[in-house]
Amino acid sequence: PITPGVIKVVKGQGMPSFRHHDHGNLYVQFDVKFPDKTQMNQANLQMLEQVLPPRAQQTTPPADAMVEDY
């Protein structure tokens, strides 16, 4: 998942190396700014849902399941 500050590596897509005649790795650090709840009205939410991929289906455990959060 992409969260603020995460660094992802794209192998072989970085700057070329003149010594080895190949490309290095490209490092991408994400600076994600999430809107706070006061900015997310229904119209903004609908606009986001139009441009983002569909939401992942959330599964809920059965009512008789024991769930622990860590």
N, C-alpha and C positions, 0 to 999 in steps of 0.2 A: 504493500500500500504506500501511497505517496502522502507523506505528512511533512509539516514544516521542518526544514533542516536535514532531511534525508538526502543521502548522496547515492546516485545510481551510476553504474559504469556501463558504457557502451564499448565493447571490445573492438579494437581495430578501426575506430572511427575518429580518433584524435589527430593531433598534429603529426605530420610526417617526420621521420627520423632520417637525416641525411647520412648517418653512419650505417644504418642497417637497411635502408631503402624500403621501409614499411611504415605503417601508421601505428601510433601508440593508442592508448585507450582514452576515451572521452569521459570525463567526470562531470556529472550534472548534479548541482545541489539545488534543491527546490526551496523556494521562499514562497510558501503558500499563505495567503491571507483569507481566512474564512470569515464570512459575514457574521455579525452577532445577531441575536434573536430579534432585536429591534429593527433590523434592516430586512428581515425575511418576511415580507407580507405575501399574500397569496399570488399576486401578479408576478413578483420576482421569482417565486418558487416555480411557477408555471414556465417562465422563460428559461430557467435553469434546466428543467426537465425536458425542454425541447432540444437543447444543445448537448446535453450529457447523455451517455449511454444509459439504458434502463437500469433501474435499481436492482440490486441482487435480492432474491427472494429471502426473506428473514424466516428462519425456522424457529418455532417455539417448542420447548420441551413439553411432554405431556404433563398434565396437572399433578400426577402422582410421582413425578421425577424429582430426585434430590439434586439441587443445583447449588454449587459453591462458587463464589466469586473470590478471586485472589487479587 
